[in-house]
């Protein structure tokens, strides 16, 4: 379990660093992109996903790992997390992760109740 907690911590730190990078790139290149013709959210998504895929490729090369297809899929998924964090804030993303982990703990403990239960009395 400690191993997975470490992986989640490293993932959140990477998302934080890539979010800061994405925000910096978007702010610096604001004058270059014609915002009236191109949606800002799409531009943020492109910068976030490309930056994350490049960072993953650099990490894979640095650690001399073999590239598997699921690494690319994972990089795109993390890129979407970076995109979400860049658009809505890192604190909101962290809050969503914390709620998700609490829900998983409740499910594993067996005491999770859905909010959609209907009273049949």
N, C-alpha and C positions, 0 to 999 in steps of 0.2 A: 504494500500500500504506500509506503514511503517513497518508493520509486515513482509511482504515478503522481504523487504530490509534487515531487521534484520536476517531473515533466510538465505539469500544469504551470508551475512557477516559472520555468524557463520559457514556456510558450507565452505567458502573459508579459514577461519582460521583453521578449522579441516583438510581440504585438505593440507594446509601448514604444519601443525604439523605432519600429517601422511606422507607427502612427505619427510620431514627431517628424520623421523624415518626410512622410507624405504631406503633412501640413506645411512644412518648410518649402517643399517643392511647389505646392499649389500656390502658396503666398508669393513666392518669388516670381513665378511664371504667370501671375494674374494678368499682367499687362500684355502678354504675348497672345493669349487665347482670346478670341472674340466671344465673350460670354453671352451676348445676345443671340448668337447662332449655335452655341454648343452648351449643353447643360452642365453646370458645375458638378453635379453628382456623378455624371458619367466620367468627367475628367478625373475626379477624385478616385473613382473605382479603377480606372485605367492605371493611374499612377500607383495606387496601392497594390494592385495585383501584379503589375510588372515589377515593382520594387521587391515584393515578397518572393516572386519566382527567382529573380536574380540573386537575392540574398540566400535563398535555399540552395541554388546552384553553387554559389561561392562556398557555403558551409560544407556541402557535399564534397566539393573539390578539396577544400582545406583538410577535412578529416579523412580523405581518401576512401570514401564510401563508394559502393557500387550503386549507380542510379537505377532505381526501380520505378515502375510506372506509378505506383501509389505515392511516391515522394512528390511527383508533379501534381497529383490530385490534392495531396495534403497542402502543398504550397499554395494552390489556388484557393482552397478552403480557408487557410490562414490569411490569405490576401483579402478575402471577403470579410474576415474579422477585423483586419486592419482598416478596411474601407468603412465598416460600421463604426469603429472607434474614431476614425478621422471625421466622420460626418456628425456623429451624435455624442462623442466624448468618451474618453477612456473610463471615466468613473461609471458611466452607464453600462459599458461592456463588462467591467469588473462586477457590478451589481448583478447583471444577468448570469455571469458565471457562478457567483456565490449562490444565487437562488437555484440554479440548476444542480449544483453540488448538494445543496440541502434536500432537494427533491429526490435525488438519487439515493442519498443516505436514508431517507424515509422509506423509499421503495425497497431497498435492501433490508431494512429493519422489519419490514412487513406492516408498518403502521401508516401507510399512505392512503388518504381518502381523497377522492376526486371532489371537486366543488360542484360537479354536475349531478350528484346523486339526487334522485327524486324520492320524496317522502311518499310512501304508498299507503299511508293510514287513511 
